[in-house]
Amino acid sequence: MALAGQGTGSGFVRRKTLSAHNDAIMRTDVDFGDLGTVTLDEPVPHGGTGHGPSPLQAVLGALCGCEAVTFHRTAAELGLRYDSLDFEAAFTIDIRGRQGDRSVRPHFQTVRVRAVVATAEPAEALAAAIEETEARCPVMNLLRDAKVDLRIEWVRSSDGTLEALPGAAPPH
C-alpha cells in the first residue's frame, strides 16, 4: 500500500501507520500494531453500540494528548519543572452539517479546554512554555487551520492555589 508523503528522505519527516476495520456499522476498530487497538463508536442513542468514544471525542483526546506531549518537550527545552498537567475538554457540533446541510461545517463548532499545570515555577516562565507549546502542537494547529473556535484556558496550580495564565489560543 502506498501512502501520501512516503519516501521524502529528508530525515525530518516521520511516517506512522495504523489500520482500521468497520463492519458496516457505526463501530470502527483501529489497530495501532504493537500499541494495541482502540474502538471508536457512537453512543447507542446515536445509532452506535456504545463500545468506545466517538471519533470526535477521540480527536479531543488527541488534542489533550498532543498538548501534553508538546508541553513536556517544550518544558524540558526551557528547563521548566512541573509535576502534572490535567485537562478538561468539551466541544460543540452542529449536527446539521453531518446530516448533509452544506451551509454548516460538519466538524467542531467550538472546542474549550482547561489545562491545569502543577508547578512552583514563576508564571512568566510557564507563560513562555505555553506560548511555545501552542505554536508547536500539531493537533491544536490542525484545529486552528480548520477555523474551529478553539480556546484553551491555562491555569497554574501551586501550593493548592489556582492562577489563570495568559496564553489562551485566540478564537477563530
N, C-alpha and C positions, 0 to 999 in steps of 0.2 A: 504494500500500500504506500503510495507517495503522498506526503503531506506538504502543504504550503510552507515555505520557509526552510525547507530541508536543504542541507548541504551548503550553508552560507560560508563556512570555513573561516570566519573572522576570529573565532575564539571567544567572542563576547556573546554570541547568540547560543542560548541553551534550548534544547528540544526535549520536551516531556510528552509522554503519550499515555493514553488510557483507552479503554474500550467500554462500550455501554450496550445494553440489550434491553429491548422493550417488546413485550408480548401483545402488542396492540391494545394496551390498557393505559391508564394514567401512570403506572409504576414503571420506573426505569432503574435497572441495577447497573451501577458504574463500577468497573473493575480497575483498580489502580495498581494491579500487579502485586508485587511484594508488599505493598502498603495496605492491601485489603480492598474491600468493596463497600460501597455506600448505596443505599436505596433512596432514590428521590421519588416522591409520590405527592398526591394531593390528598387532603382530608376526605373522609367518607362523604360529608355533605356536599363536596365539590366534585364527586364522581370518582374519587380515588379509593385506595384501600387503606390509607392512613398508616402505611408501614415506614414512613420516613418523612423528612422535611420536604416542603415544596421546593421546586427549583429556585424560586425567588428567595426563599429562606436560606437556601444554600449559598446564593450569591451574597446575601447579607452576612452570613457566617464567614464566607471567603473574604469579605471586606474587613471584618474584625480580625481574622487570622493574618491577613496581609498587613494591616496596620501594625499588629503586634510584632510580626517578623521584621518589618521595616523599622519600627521604633527600636527594637532590640539592636539591630545592626547600627543604626544611627547613634543610639546612646553609647554603644561601645566605641565608635569612632570618636565621639566627643568626650569620652571619659565620664559620662553621666551614670551614676549608680541609681538603681531603683529596685524595689522589692517585688512589685507585681503591677499588672495592668489589667483592669477589669472593664468589660464593655457591656452596655445595654443598648440594644438597637431595635429600630422599628421602621417600617416602610408603609407607604400607601400606594395603591394602584387603582386606576380607573378601569374596571373590567370591560368597559365598552370597547376599548382598543383590542383586547384579546378576543372579543366577540366579533371583530371584523369592522368596527367603525374606524375608518382610515383617518378621521379627523382627531382621533385620540391616540396618544402614544401607548403602545401595548406593554411598555415596561414601567418601572417605578415612576411615580409622580414625585414623591418625597422620600428621603432617607434621613433619619435622625439617629445619631449615635452619641452616647455619653461614654467617654473614656476616662477612667479614674486611674491615675498613676500614683502608686505609693512610693514616695521618695522624700528624703530630707534635703535634697538639692535645692538651691535657690530657684525661684520662679523664673528668673531671666535665663538660666541655663536650660531649664526644662522647656521654656518657650522656643529656644533655638532648636532643640531636638524635635519639637513638634512641627515647627516650620519646615525643617528638612524632611521629616517623615512624610508630611503631606505632599511635598514636592516629588518624592520618590515612589510613593506607594502605587503600584500598577493598578490594583483594583479601584482605588479611590479615583485615580485619573481616568480610568475607563468610564466610571460613572459620571465624572465631570464632563468628559468629552461627549457623553450621551445627553448632556444638559439636564441631568437629574438635579432637582432641588435638594442638594446634599449639605447637611450641616452637622459638624462634629463639635460637641462641647467637651473640651479638655478640662479636667479637674485634677488638682494636686491634692493628695491625701498625705498629711504629715502629722504625726502625733495625735491622731483622732480628729483633726480639723480638716475641712474641705475648703479649697480655694479655687475658684474658677480662673482659668487662664486664657490669655488671648491666643489666637491661632485657629479659631474655628474656620472650617472651609467655607469660603463665600458661597452663597446660594447662586445657582444659575437659572 
